[in-house]
Amino acid sequence: CKGSYDGGYWQSTGIGRYVTARGLLKAMKKQGCTVLSHGATGRGNDQVRFERYVNVLDPDFKVYAPWRDPALLEEFPGRSQMLAYLQKHGIGHQIISQEKKRYSTDANICGLSNEAEDLESMETPMTIVNPVMGVWPKDAPDTTEEVTLKFESGRCVELNGKKMTPLEMLQACNKIAGRNGIGLSQALENRILGTKSRGVYEAPGMELLGQAVTYVYQAVLDRRATGLFETLSKHVSDQIYDGRYFDPSTRAAITAIWQMAEPCHGTVKLGLSKGHA
């Protein structure tokens, strides 16, 4: 499945919320907890994602959203009040100066999202972002790096002749693609609540694997299967973005995608150079 959203934004954050909620509930239940509290604001996607996943995984588990609590907002209307509270109670913290970093960042192994602050202005160039998972294409090496990826049933199992687990594969592809400036993009994504949000995204490993497997699908699938695959991939991506991983249509689409991927075997050799593969 090629799970990308508006403007080629790989679903790193969307799927990450499902993993986080599932892991948190399991650990919290062992500790006897009955309420999950999250720090998502009332303007974004994560409040919806966390609450949907908690309700599906355990309908009896409660969710508390502090940023929608009038009492908390009255006590902490802004960041300065929060900092004062931390200082008063001797809670250690580190604040990154807004002069050094004028946007917020969310990351996991699949990718990284940079949003808010100065990036909300369309007049601000995306290059104010300092890449974490790689480099800007202009800063990548002047030479071309060749990589060979072997796929079995649509899943990459070997990189440059070395067999790897899915985790090892993604880690290696992040490193290789990142140093060649691959996987940086920007988009005006349509949020669940109907607003738009501009972001700069990094997903070097996902982009490399996504481009490589596309060539395998092109070689194996016919026109009708390819069209259906693309339609189902978009549906899965949209559903994951909305926090609907467990919806029947999502599960059915994923099953169908794996069915189409079953005969898709092949080895792809790519040259990576300054953001291109």
VMD Tcl script that draws the C-alpha trace (Angstrom):
set ca {
  {0.00 0.00 0.00}
  {1.31 3.44 -0.88}
  {-0.15 5.37 2.04}
  {0.42 9.00 1.09}
  {-1.97 11.90 1.69}
  {-2.34 15.43 0.26}
  {0.72 16.44 -1.69}
  {2.57 13.16 -1.16}
  {2.63 13.29 2.65}
  {3.42 9.76 3.84}
  {1.15 8.61 6.66}
  {3.80 8.58 9.37}
  {1.86 10.57 11.97}
  {-1.52 9.04 11.18}
  {-0.40 5.44 11.65}
  {1.80 6.49 14.55}
  {-1.25 7.51 16.59}
  {-2.75 4.04 16.24}
  {0.49 2.45 17.43}
  {0.77 4.92 20.32}
  {-2.81 4.43 21.51}
  {-2.55 0.64 21.32}
  {0.74 0.59 23.23}
  {-0.44 3.08 25.85}
  {-3.66 1.26 26.63}
  {-1.87 -2.04 27.11}
  {0.66 -0.51 29.50}
  {-1.89 1.63 31.35}
  {-4.20 -1.30 32.02}
  {-1.35 -3.17 33.67}
  {-0.98 -0.19 36.01}
  {-4.69 -0.08 36.78}
  {-5.34 3.15 34.89}
  {-8.79 3.90 33.50}
  {-8.31 7.28 31.79}
  {-5.98 8.31 28.97}
  {-5.06 11.99 28.89}
  {-3.58 13.43 25.71}
  {-2.02 16.79 24.89}
  {-3.64 17.30 21.49}
  {-5.23 20.70 20.98}
  {-8.82 21.28 19.89}
  {-7.70 22.41 16.42}
  {-5.88 19.41 14.99}
  {-6.24 15.78 13.98}
  {-4.73 13.98 16.96}
  {-7.60 14.64 19.36}
  {-9.89 12.75 16.97}
  {-7.41 9.96 16.31}
  {-6.65 9.24 19.96}
  {-10.30 9.23 20.98}
  {-11.39 7.04 18.10}
  {-8.70 4.46 18.75}
  {-9.29 4.36 22.48}
  {-13.03 3.93 21.93}
  {-12.45 1.07 19.49}
  {-9.73 -0.71 21.50}
  {-11.61 -0.40 24.81}
  {-14.99 1.39 24.89}
  {-14.89 1.44 28.72}
  {-11.60 3.37 28.83}
  {-12.08 7.10 29.31}
  {-10.30 9.93 27.48}
  {-9.45 13.32 28.97}
  {-8.53 16.20 26.66}
  {-6.99 19.00 28.81}
  {-6.93 21.49 25.94}
  {-10.72 21.32 25.78}
  {-11.14 21.77 29.55}
  {-12.23 25.36 30.40}
  {-10.70 25.09 33.89}
  {-7.26 24.24 32.52}
  {-7.44 26.92 29.85}
  {-8.31 29.48 32.50}
  {-5.26 28.53 34.58}
  {-2.91 28.11 31.61}
  {-4.03 30.48 28.82}
  {-0.55 30.48 27.28}
  {2.96 29.10 27.28}
  {4.29 31.66 29.77}
  {1.89 30.43 32.46}
  {2.97 26.85 31.84}
  {6.64 27.76 32.14}
  {5.94 29.60 35.38}
  {4.20 26.49 36.75}
  {7.18 24.28 35.87}
  {9.61 26.68 37.51}
  {7.46 27.01 40.64}
  {7.36 23.24 41.14}
  {10.99 22.59 40.18}
  {10.13 20.49 37.15}
  {13.10 20.27 34.81}
  {12.49 21.27 31.21}
  {14.27 22.50 28.12}
  {12.85 25.23 25.94}
  {14.07 25.62 22.38}
  {14.35 29.30 21.50}
  {11.89 30.43 18.84}
  {14.80 32.21 17.17}
  {16.42 28.83 16.58}
  {13.32 26.82 15.68}
  {10.19 28.55 14.43}
  {7.96 25.49 13.94}
  {6.88 22.34 15.76}
  {8.10 18.83 14.96}
  {6.57 15.37 15.36}
  {8.57 12.29 14.42}
  {8.71 8.51 14.38}
  {10.66 5.93 12.40}
  {8.40 6.30 9.35}
  {8.75 10.04 8.97}
  {8.76 13.51 10.43}
  {6.26 16.38 10.25}
  {7.18 20.04 10.67}
  {4.22 22.38 11.13}
  {2.83 25.53 12.77}
  {4.49 28.82 13.75}
  {6.22 30.41 10.74}
  {5.33 27.55 8.40}
  {1.66 28.58 8.54}
  {2.55 31.55 6.33}
  {2.67 30.70 2.63}
  {5.32 33.39 2.24}
  {7.73 31.44 4.45}
  {9.97 29.15 2.38}
  {10.05 25.49 3.36}
  {13.83 25.78 3.59}
  {13.60 27.35 7.07}
  {13.32 23.74 8.22}
  {16.53 22.02 9.26}
  {16.09 18.40 8.10}
  {16.51 15.76 10.79}
  {16.30 12.55 8.77}
  {18.44 13.74 5.89}
  {19.60 16.80 3.95}
  {18.17 19.18 1.41}
  {18.87 17.98 -2.15}
  {21.29 20.86 -2.74}
  {23.38 19.64 0.20}
  {23.45 16.00 -0.94}
  {26.62 14.49 -2.47}
  {27.38 15.28 -6.11}
  {27.83 11.59 -6.88}
  {25.12 9.02 -7.59}
  {24.63 6.23 -5.04}
  {23.25 2.97 -6.42}
  {21.01 0.71 -4.35}
  {19.40 -2.63 -5.13}
  {16.13 -3.64 -3.49}
  {14.52 -7.08 -3.71}
  {10.77 -7.43 -3.23}
  {8.65 -10.48 -2.45}
  {4.88 -10.08 -2.55}
  {5.27 -6.32 -2.50}
  {7.48 -6.28 0.61}
  {11.17 -5.36 0.48}
  {13.22 -8.22 1.93}
  {16.78 -7.46 0.75}
  {18.84 -4.29 0.43}
  {22.05 -4.50 -1.58}
  {22.00 -8.29 -1.25}
  {21.47 -8.32 2.52}
  {18.31 -9.79 4.01}
  {16.65 -7.57 6.61}
  {13.62 -7.45 8.85}
  {11.04 -4.74 8.07}
  {12.43 -2.60 10.91}
  {16.03 -3.01 9.75}
  {14.98 -2.26 6.17}
  {13.24 0.99 7.07}
  {16.14 2.12 9.25}
  {18.66 1.42 6.48}
  {16.52 3.09 3.79}
  {16.04 6.15 6.01}
  {19.80 6.52 6.29}
  {20.62 5.92 2.62}
  {17.80 7.99 1.13}
  {18.20 10.73 3.73}
  {21.83 11.43 2.92}
  {20.84 11.75 -0.75}
  {18.16 14.36 -0.11}
  {15.21 12.08 -0.87}
  {11.82 12.29 0.81}
  {11.42 16.01 1.57}
  {8.11 17.59 0.60}
  {5.58 20.22 1.58}
  {1.79 20.17 1.43}
  {-1.35 22.04 2.41}
  {-3.11 19.11 4.01}
  {-6.84 19.02 4.61}
  {-7.37 18.30 8.29}
  {-10.13 16.12 9.70}
  {-11.98 19.15 11.11}
  {-12.06 20.88 7.73}
  {-9.21 23.35 8.17}
  {-6.00 23.38 6.17}
  {-2.50 23.06 7.57}
  {0.78 23.62 5.81}
  {3.59 21.25 6.64}
  {7.08 20.25 5.58}
  {7.58 16.51 5.72}
  {10.51 14.11 5.82}
  {10.16 10.43 4.97}
  {13.31 9.32 3.13}
  {12.93 5.58 3.69}
  {9.24 5.50 2.83}
  {9.85 7.51 -0.34}
  {12.65 5.23 -1.48}
  {10.67 2.06 -0.81}
  {7.55 3.57 -2.34}
  {9.28 4.50 -5.58}
  {11.01 1.14 -5.85}
  {7.90 -0.98 -5.28}
  {6.02 1.12 -7.86}
  {8.33 -0.25 -10.54}
  {7.58 -3.80 -9.39}
  {3.84 -3.19 -9.52}
  {4.17 -1.63 -12.98}
  {5.95 -4.74 -14.22}
  {3.48 -7.25 -12.74}
  {-0.01 -5.76 -12.44}
  {-2.25 -5.09 -15.43}
  {-4.05 -1.82 -16.05}
  {-7.21 -2.70 -14.14}
  {-5.35 -4.10 -11.14}
  {-3.10 -1.03 -11.05}
  {-6.09 1.30 -11.09}
  {-7.77 -0.62 -8.27}
  {-4.54 -0.72 -6.28}
  {-4.17 3.06 -6.51}
  {-7.81 3.62 -5.53}
  {-7.55 1.30 -2.52}
  {-4.22 2.79 -1.45}
  {-5.76 6.27 -1.43}
  {-8.72 4.99 0.57}
  {-6.47 3.35 3.16}
  {-4.37 6.51 3.41}
  {-7.42 8.74 3.89}
  {-8.85 6.37 6.50}
  {-5.62 6.21 8.49}
  {-5.34 9.99 8.36}
  {-8.82 10.21 9.87}
  {-8.04 7.68 12.62}
  {-10.14 4.93 11.02}
  {-7.68 2.05 10.81}
  {-10.25 -0.37 12.25}
  {-13.14 0.60 9.99}
  {-14.49 -2.34 7.91}
  {-13.69 -0.59 4.63}
  {-10.08 -0.02 5.72}
  {-9.58 -3.63 6.70}
  {-11.21 -4.88 3.48}
  {-9.05 -2.57 1.35}
  {-5.85 -3.72 3.07}
  {-6.81 -7.35 2.51}
  {-7.43 -6.69 -1.18}
  {-4.11 -4.84 -1.53}
  {-2.19 -7.79 -0.09}
  {-4.04 -10.07 -2.50}
  {-2.84 -7.99 -5.47}
  {0.68 -7.75 -4.04}
  {1.04 -11.53 -3.64}
  {2.54 -12.17 -7.14}
  {4.62 -9.00 -7.13}
  {8.22 -10.17 -6.91}
  {11.21 -8.38 -8.39}
  {14.56 -6.69 -7.91}
  {14.92 -2.97 -8.54}
  {18.18 -1.07 -9.00}
  {18.03 2.68 -8.45}
  {20.48 5.56 -8.64}
  {20.02 8.14 -5.89}
  {21.14 11.68 -6.64}
  {20.20 15.00 -5.03}
  {16.60 14.20 -4.14}
  {15.90 11.94 -7.11}
  {15.69 8.16 -7.45}
}
mol new
graphics top color blue
foreach p $ca { graphics top sphere $p radius 0.5 }
foreach p [lrange $ca 0 end-1] q [lrange $ca 1 end] { graphics top cylinder $p $q radius 0.2 }
display resetview
